[in-house]
Amino acid sequence: MRGVVKAAAIVLAVGVLAACARPAGAPEPAASPAESAADLPALPAGWRWESFGGVQVGVPGDWGWDNQAIRLDAWCVKPGDHPPAVARPGGPIPAIACGGGTNGTPPGSLIANTGWTVGFGRTDQSDGITREGDRTTVRRDSVEVIVQAPEQLRDRIVATVHRVTVDDAGCPVTHQISTGPDLRPAPPADVTALHDVTSLSACKYPLPEAGPGRVPPRLLSGLRLDGAAAADEVRRIAAAPAGSGDLDTPADCLPEAAHGNEIIVLLVRSATGLAEMTMRYAGCVQNGFDDGTTVRRLTKAAVAPLVAGPNRIYGGFSGPPEKADLLLPHD
């Protein structure tokens, strides 16, 4: 992901909030992260932005990525001092109860068990900030950002939390194509006709859930390729054979779940303007790269750069075993 490096120091807003009087045990009021580019929190040198659901947070640039189901939800499966990572939901949560602590501090909130972690999730709680153990949780606009790290670093990370409408990777928080399970890019743009490509944003969104109370589709993650890396990726997609091959298995899914639960939208910037494509991989139908004119097969060479880093996939898709080799991380 592209990082916007700024030299200005971060104002530790959390320290100010902590000094304000409030009833004992009451959650702290939400910080007031900047909503405009002019007031964007400063990003320390060497840090990068990570986003989820319209909320963006800065983390040290050498942090990796992990599966929140294992790192935070079921931490006792693999307890220990793991490498620092940004943990997103998406993988199945093991059916295990990790239990509580004996001194009132939840053991899952301790970095001795989880390592240094920034986790994302949805919440129906009101905006605010809470603390327990080594954890500070910031709730903004139905998103929670869980920060577990040593106190000084934790405060610096929390101070960067803010809302966005387009994240640092160039991904809008919402996109029309994610609101319908079978929508195709419009207007269509022939990927083989794109030339002088300058950048590509790969934006992962949930597909709409059936039934009442469904969560509006909002950005899950995004990454950006620039220059030669973006041009090479477009060439790999254009070289993929037409059709879904054996990745479509419609008999394996109920019709209402046939398209799976998420999609990656590709925003390609080139001499021909902005073109949109989709990468469908989560369901039993329409698997492939789609530019609105042709569906092309998911190939390992073309898929790998798009499911790296923040766009990592940890499970939750349907299809033959070949999909796992295409989509799951191998490290």
C-alpha positions in Angstrom: 0.0 0.0 0.0 1.2 3.5 -0.8 2.2 5.5 2.3 1.9 9.2 2.6 5.0 10.2 4.6 4.8 13.4 6.5 7.4 14.7 8.8 5.1 16.6 11.2 4.7 15.1 14.7 1.4 13.6 15.8 -0.5 15.4 18.6 -1.3 12.8 21.2 -5.0 13.5 21.4 -5.5 10.5 23.6 -3.4 12.0 26.4 -5.6 15.1 26.3 -8.8 13.0 26.5 -7.4 11.0 29.4 -7.0 14.2 31.4 -10.6 15.2 31.1 -12.9 14.5 34.0 -15.5 11.8 33.5 -17.5 9.4 35.7 -15.5 6.4 36.9 -15.9 3.5 34.5 -17.7 5.5 31.9 -16.4 5.2 28.3 -14.4 8.1 27.0 -16.0 10.3 24.4 -14.8 9.7 20.8 -11.8 11.7 19.6 -12.6 14.1 16.8 -10.4 12.8 14.0 -10.1 15.1 11.0 -12.7 14.8 8.3 -10.9 16.9 5.7 -7.6 16.5 3.9 -6.4 19.9 5.3 -6.7 18.5 8.9 -5.5 15.0 8.2 -3.5 13.6 11.1 0.2 13.6 10.5 1.7 10.2 9.6 5.1 9.6 11.2 8.0 8.9 8.8 8.0 5.2 7.8 4.4 4.6 8.7 1.5 3.7 6.4 -2.3 4.0 6.3 -4.7 1.1 6.7 -8.5 1.5 6.3 -11.7 -0.4 7.0 -15.3 0.6 6.5 -14.5 4.3 6.1 -12.1 4.6 9.0 -8.3 5.0 8.4 -5.5 4.5 10.9 -1.7 4.9 10.7 0.6 2.0 11.6 4.4 1.5 11.5 5.4 0.5 7.9 7.1 -2.7 9.0 4.0 -4.2 10.5 2.6 -7.3 8.7 -1.0 -8.5 8.3 -2.9 -11.3 10.1 -6.2 -13.0 10.5 -8.2 -11.4 13.2 -10.1 -14.6 13.9 -6.8 -16.2 15.2 -4.9 -13.1 16.4 -7.7 -11.6 18.6 -10.9 -13.6 18.6 -9.4 -17.0 19.3 -6.0 -15.8 20.6 -5.5 -18.9 22.8 -5.2 -21.2 19.8 -1.7 -19.7 19.2 -0.9 -17.5 22.2 2.5 -15.7 22.3 4.4 -12.7 21.2 3.6 -12.7 17.5 5.1 -10.2 15.1 3.3 -6.8 14.9 0.4 -7.0 12.5 -2.8 -5.4 11.2 -5.6 -8.0 11.8 -8.8 -8.0 9.7 -11.9 -10.1 10.0 -12.6 -12.6 7.2 -11.4 -16.0 8.2 -13.6 -18.5 10.1 -13.4 -18.2 13.9 -12.4 -21.5 15.6 -15.1 -23.0 17.9 -13.1 -22.5 21.0 -13.7 -20.4 24.2 -10.4 -18.8 25.3 -11.6 -18.1 28.8 -11.1 -15.1 31.1 -8.4 -13.9 33.4 -8.2 -14.3 37.1 -7.4 -10.6 38.0 -10.2 -8.9 36.1 -8.1 -8.1 33.0 -9.2 -10.1 29.9 -6.1 -12.1 28.8 -7.1 -11.4 25.2 -6.4 -7.8 25.8 -2.7 -8.4 26.7 0.1 -8.1 24.2 1.9 -11.0 25.9 -0.8 -13.2 24.4 -1.6 -11.4 21.1 1.5 -9.5 20.2 1.3 -5.9 19.0 -1.9 -5.7 17.0 -4.3 -3.2 15.2 -7.6 -4.9 14.5 -10.7 -3.8 12.7 -14.4 -4.8 13.1 -18.0 -3.7 12.9 -19.8 -2.4 16.0 -23.3 -1.2 16.8 -22.0 0.7 19.8 -21.9 4.5 19.9 -18.7 6.4 19.1 -16.2 6.5 21.9 -12.9 5.2 23.3 -12.5 2.4 25.9 -9.4 0.9 27.5 -8.6 -2.4 29.2 -5.3 -4.2 29.7 -3.0 -3.3 26.8 -6.0 -2.5 24.6 -7.5 0.8 23.5 -10.6 0.5 21.3 -11.8 3.5 19.2 -15.3 3.4 17.8 -16.1 5.6 14.9 -19.1 5.5 12.5 -20.0 1.8 13.3 -16.3 0.7 13.0 -14.1 -0.3 15.9 -10.3 0.0 15.8 -8.7 -2.2 18.4 -5.1 -1.2 19.2 -2.9 -3.5 21.4 0.7 -2.2 21.8 2.9 -0.6 24.5 1.2 2.5 25.8 3.2 5.2 24.1 3.0 3.5 20.7 -0.7 2.7 21.3 -1.5 6.4 21.9 0.4 7.4 18.8 -1.6 5.0 16.7 -4.9 6.0 18.3 -4.2 9.6 17.5 -4.2 8.9 13.8 -7.7 7.4 13.6 -10.0 9.4 11.3 -12.8 8.9 8.8 -12.3 9.0 5.0 -14.5 8.9 1.9 -11.6 7.7 -0.3 -8.7 6.0 1.4 -5.0 6.3 0.8 -5.0 3.5 -1.8 -7.5 5.5 -3.9 -10.5 3.2 -2.8 -13.9 4.9 -2.2 -15.6 3.8 1.0 -18.6 2.6 -1.0 -19.0 1.4 -4.6 -22.2 0.8 -6.5 -21.0 -2.6 -7.9 -20.8 -4.0 -4.4 -24.5 -3.4 -3.8 -25.7 -6.1 -6.3 -24.3 -9.6 -6.3 -24.3 -10.0 -10.1 -23.6 -6.5 -11.3 -20.9 -6.0 -14.0 -18.6 -3.0 -14.6 -20.4 -0.2 -16.4 -19.4 1.4 -18.7 -17.4 -1.6 -20.0 -13.7 -1.1 -20.7 -11.7 -3.7 -22.7 -8.7 -4.5 -20.6 -6.7 -5.3 -23.8 -7.1 -1.7 -25.0 -5.7 0.0 -21.9 -2.3 1.6 -22.4 0.1 3.8 -20.6 -1.2 2.5 -17.2 -0.1 4.7 -14.3 -1.8 3.1 -11.3 -4.3 0.5 -10.1 -6.3 0.5 -6.9 -7.6 -2.9 -5.7 -10.5 -2.3 -3.4 -12.2 -5.1 -1.5 -15.9 -4.8 -0.6 -18.5 -7.1 1.0 -21.4 -8.1 -1.2 -24.9 -7.4 0.2 -26.2 -9.7 2.9 -29.7 -11.1 2.6 -32.4 -10.3 5.2 -33.2 -7.5 7.6 -30.5 -5.6 9.4 -27.9 -6.3 6.8 -24.7 -4.3 6.9 -24.3 -1.7 4.1 -21.4 -2.7 1.9 -18.4 -0.6 2.9 -14.7 -1.0 2.1 -12.9 -3.9 3.7 -9.4 -3.1 2.6 -7.4 -1.6 -0.3 -4.0 -1.6 -1.9 -2.4 0.4 -4.7 0.0 -0.5 -7.5 1.9 2.3 -9.2 3.9 2.7 -12.4 5.4 -0.5 -13.8 3.8 -2.7 -11.2 0.4 -1.5 -12.2 1.1 -1.8 -16.0 2.4 -5.3 -15.5 -0.7 -6.3 -13.5 -3.0 -5.1 -16.3 -1.0 -7.0 -18.8 -1.3 -10.2 -16.7 -5.0 -9.8 -16.5 -5.3 -9.1 -20.3 -3.3 -12.3 -21.0 -5.6 -14.5 -19.0 -7.8 -16.8 -21.1 -11.5 -16.0 -21.5 -14.0 -17.8 -19.2 -14.1 -19.0 -15.7 -12.7 -22.4 -16.4 -13.4 -25.0 -13.7 -13.7 -22.4 -10.9 -17.5 -22.0 -11.4 -19.4 -24.7 -9.5 -23.0 -23.5 -9.4 -24.3 -26.8 -8.1 -22.4 -26.3 -4.9 -24.1 -23.1 -3.7 -27.7 -22.0 -3.0 -28.8 -19.4 -5.6 -29.0 -16.6 -2.9 -25.3 -17.3 -1.9 -23.9 -18.2 -5.3 -21.8 -15.0 -5.7 -20.1 -15.3 -2.3 -19.7 -12.6 0.3 -17.1 -10.2 -1.2 -15.5 -8.8 -4.4 -12.5 -6.8 -5.4 -13.0 -3.8 -7.6 -10.0 -2.7 -9.7 -9.7 1.0 -10.6 -7.2 1.4 -13.4 -5.8 4.8 -14.4 -4.3 5.0 -17.8 -4.0 7.2 -20.9 -7.6 6.1 -21.8 -9.0 7.4 -18.5 -10.3 5.6 -15.5 -11.5 2.0 -16.2 -13.1 -0.4 -13.7 -12.9 -4.1 -13.5 -13.9 -6.7 -11.0 -12.2 -9.7 -9.6 -14.8 -12.3 -8.4 -13.5 -15.2 -6.4 -15.7 -15.8 -3.4 -18.7 -17.7 -4.8 -19.7 -20.5 -7.2 -20.5 -18.4 -10.2 -19.0 -15.5 -12.3 -15.5 -16.2 -11.0 -12.9 -14.3 -12.9 -11.7 -10.9 -14.0 -14.5 -8.9 -15.6 -14.0 -5.7 -17.6 -17.7 -5.5 -18.6 -17.0 -7.0 -22.0 -15.2 -10.3 -21.2 -14.7 -12.5 -18.1 -11.2 -13.8 -17.9 -9.9 -16.7 -15.8 -8.3 -16.1 -12.4 -4.6 -17.0 -12.9 -2.1 -17.2 -10.1 0.2 -14.6 -11.7 -2.6 -12.1 -12.0 -4.3 -12.8 -8.6 -1.2 -12.8 -6.4 -0.5 -9.0 -6.4 -4.2 -8.2 -5.7 -4.6 -10.5 -2.6 -1.3 -9.4 -0.9 -0.9 -7.2 2.2 -4.1 -5.7 3.4 -6.2 -7.6 0.8 -5.1 -11.0 2.2 -7.8 -13.7 2.1 -8.0 -16.1 5.0 -11.0 -18.2 3.9 -14.7 -17.9 3.5 -14.9 -18.7 -0.2 -16.6 -21.5 -2.1 -15.2 -23.6 -4.9 -12.7 -26.3 -5.9 -9.3 -26.9 -4.2 -7.6 -24.9 -6.9 -9.0 -21.7 -5.4 -7.1 -22.2 -2.2 -3.8 -22.2 -4.1 -4.8 -19.0 -5.9 -6.1 -17.1 -2.9 -4.7 -18.1 0.4 -1.3 -16.7 1.7 1.6 -19.2 1.5 3.9 -17.7 4.2 
